[in-house]
């Protein structure tokens, strides 16, 4: 009996001396960013799943990505070209509008999809660990698919109007990356806020709707008076849209307002930093709140 008691005491002592391994996501930042690379296959799987879900069980399927920007282009062309008679700088107005519609639709779709990504994947978040930043980033890939379809429409417009493509087209991937970062920063911020406060799912469509009219989609940004150009560039999408037009239509037809462009770069970097910081701050509690 005495030996059994001593053995039990030894087992308790050994159990207390054992090291306990606690798994906590993102405890050290360098581990978190390393995990983003380790979980890259999950990123591609989620992106492909979102693409399939978006176009599955729809009546017109992928044609929806064609109908919406084309109808918007027609309406803007009628209002700003035929009625308002705004200057086009020698660019056919449908091309002027559509070269701006591409980055704007990409930004709007990316912001909408990323802001809802945590709510849509609530079951996945509550079951396993992975860097949660993968979800909003993967959802933006769906917007890239729509962008590729819109680019094909732009090529068709260029052929129809026999408009010469600018040599600045090589810079277009850089502006696509800028549009991606411009959407990712606010997307991360709104995603984290949407987990805590579900009201933000109503705010995002309002932001997208208002942003369409305050961005130079249906008109050239140089119609804004010179003294207001820098203030107007506080909207980062102004410089993104100007950059797209500059890359597609040429520097003579669509010049970039460089002071506003540098200001937009700073704002995109600031928004991205704030979005990443707030997302990481709230990330550890997502599974409990969602």
N, C-alpha and C positions, 0 to 999 in steps of 0.2 A: 504494500500500500504506500509505503514511504517512497519507494522507487518510482511508482506511477506518478505521485505528486511532483517529484523532482523533475521527471521527464516533461510533465505538463508545463511546469514553470520554465524549463529550458526552451520549449517550443514557443511560449509566449514571448520570451526574451528575444529569440531569433526573429519572430515575426515583427517585433517592434524595431529591430535593427535593420530590417530589410528596407532598401530604397524603394520609394513609391514614385512611379513615373506618371506624371500628369500631362495629358495631351491637351494643349490649348492652342486654337488657331491663331496664327499671326502674333505669337508672343514676342517674337523678335522680327523686325521689319525685313531683315535680309532673308530670313526663312520664308516670309510671306511672299516676297518677290520671286524667290526660288520656286515656291509652290506654283506660282502662275505658269512657269515654264514646265514643271513636272506634270501639270494637269492640262497640257495643251490639247491632248486627245479629247478630253471632256469638252474643251472649248469648241473644237471643230464638230463634235457630235451634237452639242446643243445648238450651234449655228445651223447645221443641216436640218435638225429637227424643226427649228423655228421656220425655216424656209418651206419645208413640206407642209407644216400646219397652216401657214399663211395662205397657201394656194390650194390646199386640199378641200374638197367638198364646196367649191365655189362654182357659180354658173358659168362665168366667163373666164375664170382662172387667172392666168398671168396677164390677160388682156386688160385687167383692171389697172395695172401699172401703166398702160398706154392711154386709156380713156381719160383718166383724171388729169394728167398734165396737158394733154392735147386740148381738152375742153377749157382748162384754165388759160392756156395760151390763146385760144380763139377769143375768149371774153376780154382778156387784157389787150389784145391787138385791136379789137373793136373800140374799146373805151379810150385807150391812151393814144392810139394812132389815128383812127378814123374820126373820133369825136374830139378828144383833147388836142390833137395835132402836136404832140410832143416831139422834139427832135430825135432823130434816129441815128445821126452820125454816119449816114450812108450804109447802114446795116439794114437788111430786110427785117421788118418789125417782128415777124414770127421767130426769126433766128435770135434777134435781140432779146425777146421774152424767154424763149426756150433755153438759151444759154444761161439765163438766170434761174429758170425754173428747176434745172437739174440740181444745183447745189442747195437751193431752198427746200425742194422736196426731200433730198437726202437728209438735210438737217432736221426737218419736221418729222420725218418717219423715224430717224434714229432717236430723237428726243422722246417721241411717244413710246416707241418699243422699249427703250432702255428704262424709262421711268416706271413701266409696269412689270419689268422682268422679275422683281423679287416677289411680287404678289402672285404672279402666274406660276412661279416655281416654289410656292410655299411648302409643299409636301417634300420636295427634294431638300430644301434648306433644313428642315426639322429632323432629317434622318441621318445625313452623312456630312462629313466635313470636306470642304474644298474652298479655295479662295472665292468668296462671294462676288468679287469683282469680275469674275468670268461671265456671270449672267448678263449684266448690262452690256459688256463688251461684245458678247456673242450675239445679242439681239440686234446690234447695229449692223451686223453682216447682212441681215435681211434688207436693210435700206440700201446696201451696196448692190444687191440684185436688181432692185428697182432702178437704181442709178444706171446700171449697165443697159437696161431696157431703154431708158430715156436717152442714153447716148446714141443708141441705134436710131432712135427717132430723129435726133439732131443730125446725124449723117444723112438721113433721108431728106431733111429740109435743106441741107447744104447742096445736095444733088439737084433738088427741084429748083432752087433759086440760083443755082450755079454760082454760089458764093465761094470765093477762094479761102481755104483754111489758112490761118496764120502759122508762121514758123514758130510762134511762141507756144504751140501745142505741146512741146516737150515739157513745159513747166506745169502742165495740167495735173500730173500725179501729186506734185507738191501741194497744189490747192485742194485736191481731194483729201490729202492727209490733214490739211488745215481745217477743212470742214468736219472731218472725223473728230479731231481734237476739240473743235468748237462745240460739237454735240456731246462728246463724252463728258466734259467737265460739268455742265449743267445737268446732264443725265445722271451722273453719279450722285450729285447733290439732291436732286428731286427724288431719285430712287430711295435714298436713305430717309428723306422726309416722308415719302409716301408710305413707308413701313410704319412710321409712328403716327402720321396724320393722313387718313385716307382722303381728306378733302383735296389733296394735290392731284388726284386723278381727274378732277374737274378743272383744275387750274391749268394743266398742261394744254388741253385743246384750246383754251382761251389765249394762252401765250402764242401758240402756233398760228391761230387765226389773226391776232393782232400783228404778229411779226411779219406776216405776208404783206400787209399794207404799208408797214413802216420800213420795209426793206426795198431796195431798188430792183424789184422783179419786173414790174410793168413799165419801168422808165429808166433812163440813164441817171446815175447818181450825180452827174455834173449839172443837172437842172436845179440842184440844191444851191442856194446862194453861197458864194465863197466863204463868207464870214461864219456860216453854219456847217461847213464841211467837216471840220474837226469834231464838232459836237455830234454830228450825224454818224461819225465813225465810231462812236461809243457802242453802236450796234455792231458786234464783230462780223455779222453776216454781210454787212455792207462791203467790206474789203474782200471777203471770200467771193461774193458775187462779182465784184469788179475784177477780181483776179481771174475768174472763169471767163468773163467776157474778153479780157485782155489776152488770155491764152488762145481763145477760139477765134476771135474777130480781128485781133491785131492791135498793136499799140496806137496806131493812128486813129482807128475808129473807136477804141475803148481804152482810154488811158487810165492808169491807176493813180489815185491821189496818195502819194507816198507817205506824207505825214500821218494821214488817217490809217494807212496800211500798217505802219509801225505801231500805232496806238492799238490797233486791233490785235496784232501779234501779242502785245503785252497783256491785253485783256483776256485773250484766249489762254495764255500761260497762267494768269491769275485765277481764272475760273477753273482751270484744270487742277491747279494746286489746291484750291478751296474744296473742290468736289472730291478729290482723292483724300484729303485730310478729314473731311466730315464723314465720308463713307467708311474709312478705316476706324474712325472714332466710334461710330454706331454699329459697326459690323458684328461685334462680339455678342450683341444682344438681339440680333435679327431673329434667331431661332426661337427665342423666348417671347418676343412681341408679336411675330407674324402669325 
